[in-house]
């Protein structure tokens, strides 16, 4: 069911034309700042991959990819959900060295996404991946990387607010990053849902990295789903901020240190996906041929929403919406692109 809600009294800070200018500036500044902070090089990425390679992201394992045949290549293709595994294969094929990484402008279609203020069928991310040494597969390295990404967001916000002074009324992303685990949240609020725990924590800690997503907690349930074949569930997490417009926790990025052969072996078995061991990507990884990496996706439209103070993702990206959403936005004076 549609869940789009426009807060009472909401009004955008920028008009339609200035919004487009601000989006362009935001994306240019953040790309350059992120690349400098993490030593990343821009590469081109596919819109679709061949199904049998195992390179597509299975997300929570229930989402259906958009599929089509390519007769002249005698191949079946899938529009990507994300590039989590493709990026690691690219680092291997392009012979990147330890400490070097890539980023790309990722566009995807997620046909089964529920439409609301934060979700649409079209997904746009900065997908990034970086080669690391064995000693870097640690929580300390993960934390340092999170802090570098948050610093890039702060720098982008400062540039935006200098260029569009009206945005200065929005809260600055300031203060230290709060690091907390999903198990700590479950221990503190065992009777709340995962999303309710996030909201309760992030309201008091407006810049949070929530760690340990995918594996079962003491309750026997995971905090949230994660595919078993890219993130190491013990070394991953989400960057969450407090969104004052929607008065809720707001995810900007999902990221983590990726599985090594031992972690993938364990997670494939735990998740009941041992059949993936026969796919090309999985064979290479289990044989120890792929580089150790850290990576993630940072939502482009999500970051635009947050830094421009917008209430609906349709204000910063073009998409397809249900009739109820369009009427809700129209009645609130919100222009959907």
Buried (B, 14 or more C-beta within 10 A) or exposed (E): EBEBBBEEEBEBBBEEEBBEEBBEBBBEBBBBBBBEBBEBEBBEBBEBBBBEBBBBBBBEEEEEBBEEEEEEEEBEBBBBBBBBBBBBBBBBEEEBEEEBBBBBBBBBBBEEBEBBBBBBBBBBBBBBBBBBEEEBBEBEBBBEBBBBBBBBBBBBBEBBBEBBEEBEEBEEBEEEBBBBBBBBBBEEBEEBEBEEBBBBBBEEBBBBBBBBBBBEBEEEEBBBBBBBBBBBBBBBBBBBBBBBBBEBBBBBBBBBBBBBBEBBBBBBEEBEBEEBBEBEBBBBBBEEEBBBBBBBBBBBBBBBBBBBBBBBBBBBBEBEBEEEBBEBBEEBEBEBB
